[in-house]
Amino acid sequence: MSASLTLVLIMAALYATGVYIMLERSLTRVLIGFVLVGNATNLLIFIMSGRPGSSPIITGTSGDADMVDPVPQILMLTAIVINFGVTALILALVYRAWWLAQLGDEGDTLTDEHAAETASSAEQDFRSSADDDAAVRASLDGGDHDDPDDHDDPDDYNPDDDAHDHGAPIRPGNTDAAR
Amino acid sequence: MSLATILVPLVVAIPLLGSAITLALGRRTVTQIAVGVASLATVALISATLLVLVDQQGPAVVHVGGWQAPWGIVLVVDRLSALMLLVSAVILLGVLLFAVGQGIIDGDSDTPVSIFHPTYLVLSAGLFNAFIAGDLFNLYVGFEMLLSASYVLLTLGGTGARIRAGVAYIVVSLVSSILFLSSIALIYGATGTVTLALLAERIPALPGDVQGILGLMLLLAFSVKAAVFPLSFWLPDSYPTAPAPVTAVFAGLLTKVGVYAILRTQTLLFPGNPFQVPLLVVAALTMLIGILGALAQADIKRMLSFTLVSHIGYLIFGIAIGTPLALAATIFYVVHHITVQTTLFLSAGLIERVGGTTSLARLGGMLKAAPVVATLFFIGALNLGGIPPFSGFLGKFALFQAGAQLGTPLAWSVIGAGAATSLLTLYALARAWNMAFWRPRREIENYDSPMLDRLTDDPHDDGTVVTKTVSPLMVGATAGLLVLTIGLTVFAGPVFDFAARAAADIEAPSDYIEAVFPGGTP
């Protein structure tokens, strides 16, 4: 079996730095270390497939002896997927640990300081959708009479402007979510 | 295609399918419970059928997707796998019922059930996959499935204590997984295959030092998972923080997968027992240091975690001896220990509910308050301590007999360590019984006893919490598992005969290899 020296050196460097970083106390560094070591292992599997050769998928283009061994590639692919999943899980854990370090267990029970704003803006959304209904009805009636809900300038009434005031376009779905 | 080969893939497919369904039905708790219980019950039935079929017809082999080994994935169920499948399916079912009972009482505040059921079923699928894997890489995938699920279960709810415990557990598990994957890569490089049946022929043909490195790497990777001394320190700190049912299933099954993997690889891939002396030393140290740790604990859950570590030593002892009798005793002991340790952890869960704490310093009067829980804990404790006529005694006796047959001074000293461990286990559990159950409640204040003098409490103990009621389902599930341990005692003869046949299979693996490669190995 022959292997590329470059790959071997890269693998060794990844293993060494990865293990070194994993020894740190910080969870984020442990995660980075894990990613490095995981990739070093993938390289190790890849090196075990031996010398480079032609693609093993296409038959008839080259002799069997020239093809590269496909099994390590399959193993690598599976290992990459597993590492990806575990990395995502550790990221969630890092976030949670950070959250607890900042706020403690009470962090979950703290009241949302924006709760009042959220409620009042939802209220406004409801009111403005009622305004919309009134405006639509008024235009459907074809009447040129005054807006019943005393807008500043009823003649200049524009639903888009109104939506812009509240930071989000007001559509039935949006108000449903707010409700 | 025989019946057995149809059933083999189902033991993994059914829990995974159940997991998908329960995930989709996240808000319908009752349906989730029904799906979870139904999938595990089906797997238990399938495993029982497989056990009978495999016992009569020899190993059942499935070449997944029609790809022949060594290129395709191969699933093999021999007697050992079938036995492990059946026991773990029954235990998983029992613990699930316990968890459901607890969830109903708590109104799902502590354990968010919408995540619990799918994760639990993935854990089951991973376990079953590890037991039926016919190649090293599939074994690795099985391990990863159950480990990923266990990460989620251990940190369920995301409280500070659980995240702390979870981080240590996850990092240790990751390191051992990487070690396992690296050794798979090296084994592939040395032999050109990962199929166990083919490795059984190719590894013994390698030079001795290469064999030694490969064997040691696999052994290290599995020893971390099995919590073998000195790689066991992560266990007592991480298990007890999880919810009671999760701890019970971890304690019963997760370490045993590591033991199963050691048993499988050491007998199949490294015949001739090259690591006998180091394994014997490690077995004795695991037993003694584990049980000495248990003696120092005031918290029942932590104490049980330490006894779990120490009893892994018995299993390593059996594997180290490696004779057919020793392997049969090991298999019998694995089955015994899975059931009894799970039962004890569930009983500890019940104690926590009734007494509001698991600290011996603050428990008392439980015999009066909860006679049923007391009985459950007492019988389990006697069984774990190895009092005749329970299965714990029978398993230890068979192990010691096999050790005596080996007859070296080292084997005798391990037997001595084993006997001492057994007595100390009994001491630790009897002390828990005396303090928690026999001591009247009014004597807890200012209680002075040399037995409580030097105990260390759980560092993250929350103190006594408001007690909640115990549901009949929780007691029923624990009692059901206890009946199973007693059944193991009553039917010890047939079970041990089966274990002996399973041991004969793995000790002389020609049938196994013949089943995977009917026309001879390539």
Interface residues (C-beta under 8 A of the other chain):
Chain A: M1 M22 L27 V30 F34 V37 G38 T41 L44 I45 I47 M48 D69 V71 P72 L75 T78 A79 I82 G85 V86 L89 I90 L93 R96 A97 L100 G104 D105
Chain B: W71 F137 V141 E144 S148 Y151 V152 T155 G158 T159 G160 I163 G166 V167 I170 V171 L174 V175 I178 L181 S182 I184 A185 L186 Y188 G189 G192 V194
